[in-house]
Amino acid sequence: MVAGGIGITPMLSMLQEMAARGEDHLVTLVWCNRSPRDILFADLLADIARRLPRLRIIHHLSRETTDGVSARRLGIAELEDYLAGCSKFATIFLCGPPAMMEDLRKMLVRLGFCRQRIHSEEFSL
């Protein structure tokens, strides 16, 4: 799962449903935000993480540095690192700004992920 900002909303819904059903899938969630102040629903996400022990949460910040790590937009190198160990046939869900999702889709295909298994929730303001 890769979410940009408020694009976390459908991801949270899916994760809540998985937790309610007691599912035990290995899930990686990459959540892109500008700064730590933009991370919403922290308590809800922490509760879901307690109920889904195989959930790996990665916060990627694009504007504010933390712990000496330079902040920048999510690029192919970071994406490859974050998704290392994931099957190239994993189901991938994207939700965020349209340009971000278009870039992510291209990067995922370049990294060898199956185009037919990449799903997105489209929205725009």
N, C-alpha and C positions, 0 to 999 in steps of 0.2 A: 504494500500500500504506500502510495506517495501522495501527500496532501500539501497544498499550498494555502496557508492562512486559514480562512473560514472553510476551505475545502475539506477540512477535517470532519465536518458534520456527517456526511454519509459514512465515513470510515468509523466514526464513533458508533453509529447505529449498527453497522455490521459487527463491530467488536462486541457491543453490548449483547447482541443476539447470540453470538458465539459463546459468550460467558454464561448467558442464561441457559443455554443448552448443554453446558459443561463440555464443550468441544475442546480438543487438545491439539489443534493445528499449530504448527510452527509458523509464526507470522512476524514479518518485519514491517514496521511502520516508520516511514521517513516523513517528518513533518517540517516543512519549510516555513519559517517566519522571519520577519525582519529583525526582531530583538526578543529577549526573554519576556518583555512586557506584553508582547503580542500573543503569547501562548495562552490561549483560553482553555477553559474546562480542565484545568490541571487536576482538581480533586476527582473529577469523573474519570479521567484517564488513569489516575493512580489506582482507583477502585477497580477499574477494568483490568489493569495490569496484575493486581493481586489475584484476580479470579482466572486470569489466563497466564499461567506461569511460563509459557513458551512464546510470549509476546515480547519482542525486542523493539524498543522505542528509540528512535534517533531524532534528535532535534537539530535541524540544520538552519543556521542563522545567516541571513544575507547582508545585514547592515551593521550589526553591533558585534564586536569581538568579545569573546569570553575565554578565560583561561589561556590567554596568549595565542589563541587560534584565530587566524585572519578570517574575517567574515566575507563571504561572496556568494553569488548565486550558485545554485546547485549545478555542477558541471558533470561531464562524463566520468572524470577521474573519481570524484566523490561518490557518484552513483555506483560505479563499479566496485568501489571499496565497501559501500554500505550493503550491496547485494551479493557480495562474495559468499559463496556457499549455497546460494539459492539456485534451484534448478532452472535451467533456461526454459523449461516448460511450465514454470510456476504461473499461477493466475495472478495478474497484476491489475490493481485498481488505481486509477488516477483521478484526482479532483482538485481543481484550482483554476487560476486564471487561464483562459484559452491559449495564450501564447506559451505559457509554461508547459501546459499539457502537450502541445504540439512539439516543443523542444524535447520533452521527456520521452515521448513516443519514439522520436527519431534516435535519441541516445540509446534507449532500450533495445531497439532493433539493431543498431550498430554493435551493441554488446552481445548480441546473439539471442536475445529473448524472442520468443515466438510471438509474432505480430497478432495472431488470432487470439492470443490469451491476454491481450492488453485491453482493458475495459476502462471507460471513463464516464464520469458524470459531468455533463456540460452545463455550465451556467455562466452568465455574464451580467454585469450591471449596466 
